[in-house]
């Protein structure tokens, strides 16, 4: 599980760029770890209580919070950097996770979660 989490964090939080842009996370994780994604997904879910997809989304939301707090990028730039199909898609996921829109978050208290606590 830690290997999966490390790969996700490297791609999302640290923007290592190891994953080819056209490759989705399921293929990337399968290739890097050497197991079918369905096996990894079931194992991850049973051990963590959440899906790999939920973990990836949680990491992306934390990255969005970070960038919003810096106030250097537009929401469109953030969406592009995190490979969202649109700012609306990013905003919808952000709201599902945090209960507020990115704009509301930016105007609010800007509370972030420690990276090792994301998804717990």
C-alpha positions as CSV (number, residue, x, y, z in Angstrom):
1,X,0.0,0.0,0.0
2,X,2.8,2.4,0.8
3,X,4.3,1.9,-2.7
4,X,0.9,2.8,-4.3
5,X,0.6,5.9,-2.0
6,X,4.2,6.9,-2.8
7,X,3.7,6.7,-6.6
8,X,0.4,8.7,-6.3
9,X,2.1,11.4,-4.1
10,X,5.1,11.6,-6.5
11,X,2.8,12.2,-9.5
12,X,0.2,14.5,-7.8
13,X,1.9,16.3,-5.0
14,X,5.5,16.4,-6.2
15,X,4.6,16.5,-9.9
16,X,7.5,14.2,-10.8
17,X,6.1,13.6,-14.3
18,X,7.1,9.9,-14.4
19,X,3.6,9.0,-15.8
20,X,3.2,9.7,-19.5
21,X,0.5,12.3,-19.9
22,X,-1.7,10.0,-22.0
23,X,-1.4,7.1,-19.5
24,X,-4.1,6.8,-16.8
25,X,-3.2,6.0,-13.2
26,X,-4.5,2.5,-13.3
27,X,-2.2,1.5,-16.2
28,X,0.7,3.4,-14.5
29,X,0.3,1.7,-11.2
30,X,-0.1,-1.7,-12.8
31,X,3.1,-1.2,-14.8
32,X,5.1,0.2,-11.9
33,X,4.1,-2.4,-9.4
34,X,3.7,-5.4,-11.7
35,X,0.2,-6.5,-10.7
36,X,-3.2,-6.2,-12.4
37,X,-5.0,-3.0,-11.4
38,X,-8.0,-4.9,-10.1
39,X,-5.8,-6.8,-7.7
40,X,-4.1,-3.6,-6.5
41,X,-7.5,-1.8,-6.2
42,X,-9.1,-4.6,-4.1
43,X,-6.1,-4.9,-1.9
44,X,-5.8,-1.1,-1.4
45,X,-9.6,-0.8,-0.6
46,X,-9.5,-3.6,1.9
47,X,-6.5,-2.2,3.7
48,X,-7.3,1.5,3.6
49,X,-11.1,1.6,3.4
50,X,-11.0,3.8,0.3
51,X,-10.4,3.2,-3.4
52,X,-7.3,4.2,-5.2
53,X,-9.3,6.7,-7.1
54,X,-10.6,8.3,-3.9
55,X,-7.0,8.5,-2.7
56,X,-5.8,10.1,-5.9
57,X,-8.7,12.7,-5.8
58,X,-7.8,13.5,-2.1
59,X,-4.2,14.1,-3.1
60,X,-5.3,16.3,-6.0
61,X,-7.6,18.3,-3.8
62,X,-4.7,18.9,-1.3
63,X,-2.6,20.1,-4.2
64,X,-5.3,22.5,-5.3
65,X,-5.5,23.8,-1.8
66,X,-1.8,24.4,-1.8
67,X,-1.8,26.3,-5.1
68,X,-4.9,28.3,-4.1
69,X,-3.1,29.4,-0.9
70,X,-0.1,30.6,-3.0
71,X,-2.5,32.7,-5.2
72,X,-0.1,32.4,-8.1
73,X,-2.2,30.2,-10.5
74,X,-5.7,30.5,-11.9
75,X,-8.1,27.7,-11.5
76,X,-7.7,26.9,-15.2
77,X,-4.0,26.6,-14.8
78,X,-4.4,24.3,-11.8
79,X,-6.9,22.2,-13.7
80,X,-4.5,21.8,-16.6
81,X,-1.5,21.0,-14.4
82,X,-3.5,18.3,-12.6
83,X,-4.8,16.8,-15.9
84,X,-8.5,17.7,-15.3
85,X,-10.7,17.8,-18.3
86,X,-12.1,21.2,-17.3
87,X,-12.2,23.7,-14.4
88,X,-15.8,22.6,-13.8
89,X,-14.7,19.0,-13.3
90,X,-12.0,20.1,-10.8
91,X,-14.5,22.4,-9.0
92,X,-17.0,19.5,-8.7
93,X,-14.5,17.1,-7.2
94,X,-13.1,19.8,-4.9
95,X,-16.6,20.5,-3.6
96,X,-17.4,16.8,-3.1
97,X,-14.3,16.4,-1.0
98,X,-14.3,19.7,0.9
99,X,-17.9,20.8,0.9
100,X,-17.0,24.1,-0.7
101,X,-16.0,25.5,-4.1
102,X,-12.4,26.5,-4.7
103,X,-13.5,30.1,-4.6
104,X,-15.2,29.7,-1.2
105,X,-12.1,27.8,0.1
106,X,-9.8,30.6,-1.1
107,X,-11.9,33.2,0.7
108,X,-12.1,31.1,3.8
109,X,-9.6,29.8,6.3
110,X,-7.4,27.8,3.9
111,X,-7.1,24.8,6.1
112,X,-4.9,22.0,4.7
113,X,-4.3,18.4,5.7
114,X,-0.8,17.0,6.2
115,X,0.1,14.8,3.2
116,X,0.6,11.7,5.3
117,X,-2.9,12.2,6.7
118,X,-4.7,12.6,3.4
119,X,-7.4,10.0,2.9
120,X,-7.3,8.7,6.5
